[in-house]
Amino acid sequence: MIRAMALALFAAAPVAADPFDGLYKPAPTTDCTIVGGDGGALKVEGDTFFGAESQCKMTTPVNVRDMDAILYDMVCDGEGESWVSRALFMRAADGGLILAWNGFAFKYDRCNPDAPAGTVTTAEDIGITD
């Protein structure tokens, strides 16, 4: 009986993405105080990935043998649409995140939690123009 209850609790527990939790910068001028919007950071929290104007539930994790990586089924919603995809999350050697979707791979630096908010958010803020 206790074993059955323990198995039921384990099966019902949410998927945790603890090794990847955090804020990540898609660009050097990312404002890490904004999540999911233009110029803002990407976020992984528990079993949820918050992207640019979208969010995905990270389900069915599969550990990649001999790598600090996990393959997830992604159940996503954003901009009025829903879709299902797969994504590979891998810890980068510098502590950032490598994220691969079918045909695309991205490297994101981790946001510095001690960085002052709003110091540089766009290229124009530091004098770079077209």
C-alpha positions as CSV (number, residue, x, y, z in Angstrom):
1,M,0.0,0.0,0.0
2,I,2.7,2.5,1.0
3,R,4.7,1.5,-2.1
4,A,1.7,2.1,-4.4
5,M,1.1,5.5,-2.8
6,A,4.8,6.5,-3.2
7,L,4.7,5.5,-6.9
8,A,1.5,7.4,-7.4
9,L,3.0,10.5,-5.8
10,F,6.2,10.1,-7.9
11,A,4.1,9.8,-11.1
12,A,2.0,12.9,-10.3
13,A,5.0,15.1,-9.4
14,P,5.7,17.9,-11.9
15,V,8.7,17.7,-14.1
16,A,11.4,19.9,-12.7
17,A,14.0,21.5,-14.9
18,D,16.2,22.5,-12.0
19,P,19.5,22.2,-13.9
20,F,18.3,24.8,-16.3
21,D,16.3,27.2,-14.1
22,G,17.2,30.8,-14.6
23,L,17.2,33.8,-16.9
24,Y,19.1,33.8,-20.2
25,K,20.1,36.6,-22.6
26,P,19.3,36.1,-26.3
27,A,21.6,39.1,-27.1
28,P,24.3,41.1,-25.2
29,T,21.9,44.1,-24.9
30,T,19.1,42.0,-23.3
31,D,17.2,43.6,-20.4
32,C,17.1,40.8,-17.9
33,T,14.4,42.5,-15.9
34,I,11.9,41.8,-18.7
35,V,10.9,38.2,-19.5
36,G,9.3,37.1,-22.7
37,G,9.0,40.6,-24.3
38,D,10.9,42.4,-27.0
39,G,14.5,42.9,-25.8
40,G,13.9,40.7,-22.7
41,A,15.3,37.5,-21.3
42,L,14.2,33.9,-21.7
43,K,13.3,32.1,-18.5
44,V,13.2,28.5,-17.4
45,E,11.3,27.9,-14.2
46,G,10.4,24.4,-13.1
47,D,8.7,22.7,-16.0
48,T,8.0,25.9,-18.0
49,F,10.0,27.7,-20.6
50,F,9.1,31.4,-21.2
51,G,10.2,32.6,-24.6
52,A,9.5,35.6,-26.8
53,E,5.8,36.1,-26.4
54,S,5.3,32.4,-25.8
55,Q,5.6,29.8,-23.1
56,C,6.0,26.0,-23.2
57,K,5.5,23.2,-20.8
58,M,8.5,21.0,-20.8
59,T,7.3,17.4,-20.6
60,T,8.6,13.8,-21.0
61,P,12.2,14.5,-20.1
62,V,14.9,12.1,-21.6
63,N,18.4,12.4,-20.2
64,V,21.1,12.4,-22.9
65,R,23.7,9.8,-22.0
66,D,27.2,11.2,-21.1
67,M,26.0,14.8,-21.6
68,D,24.7,17.5,-19.4
69,A,21.5,17.6,-21.5
70,I,17.8,16.7,-21.5
71,L,15.5,16.3,-24.4
72,Y,11.9,17.6,-23.7
73,D,8.6,17.4,-25.5
74,M,7.4,21.1,-25.6
75,V,3.7,21.9,-25.4
76,C,3.6,25.6,-26.4
77,D,1.2,28.5,-26.6
78,G,1.9,32.0,-28.0
79,E,0.6,34.7,-30.2
80,G,-2.8,33.0,-30.4
81,E,-1.4,29.6,-31.5
82,S,-0.5,26.3,-29.9
83,W,2.1,23.8,-31.1
84,V,4.1,20.8,-30.0
85,S,7.8,20.4,-30.6
86,R,10.9,18.8,-29.1
87,A,13.8,20.7,-27.7
88,L,17.2,19.8,-26.3
89,F,18.5,21.7,-23.3
90,M,22.2,21.5,-22.5
91,R,24.3,23.3,-20.0
92,A,27.0,25.3,-21.8
93,A,30.6,25.1,-20.5
94,D,30.4,28.8,-19.3
95,G,27.1,28.2,-17.3
96,G,24.9,29.4,-20.1
97,L,22.3,27.4,-22.0
98,I,22.5,25.7,-25.4
99,L,19.0,25.1,-26.8
100,A,18.4,23.1,-29.9
101,W,15.0,22.9,-31.7
102,N,14.6,20.9,-35.0
103,G,17.1,22.6,-37.4
104,F,18.1,25.5,-35.0
105,A,20.6,25.7,-32.2
106,F,21.1,28.7,-29.9
107,K,23.6,29.6,-27.2
108,Y,22.3,31.9,-24.4
109,D,24.4,33.6,-21.7
110,R,23.0,33.5,-18.2
111,C,21.7,36.8,-16.9
112,N,23.9,38.3,-14.2
113,P,21.6,38.4,-11.1
114,D,23.7,41.3,-9.7
115,A,23.6,43.5,-12.8
116,P,22.0,47.0,-12.3
117,A,18.6,47.1,-14.0
118,G,18.2,49.3,-17.0
119,T,21.9,50.3,-17.5
120,V,22.0,49.2,-21.2
121,T,19.0,47.7,-22.9
122,T,19.4,48.5,-26.5
123,A,22.1,49.2,-29.1
124,E,20.9,52.8,-29.3
125,D,21.6,53.2,-25.5
126,I,25.3,52.7,-26.2
127,G,25.4,54.7,-29.4
128,I,25.1,52.0,-32.0
129,T,22.8,53.0,-34.9
130,D,22.0,51.5,-38.3
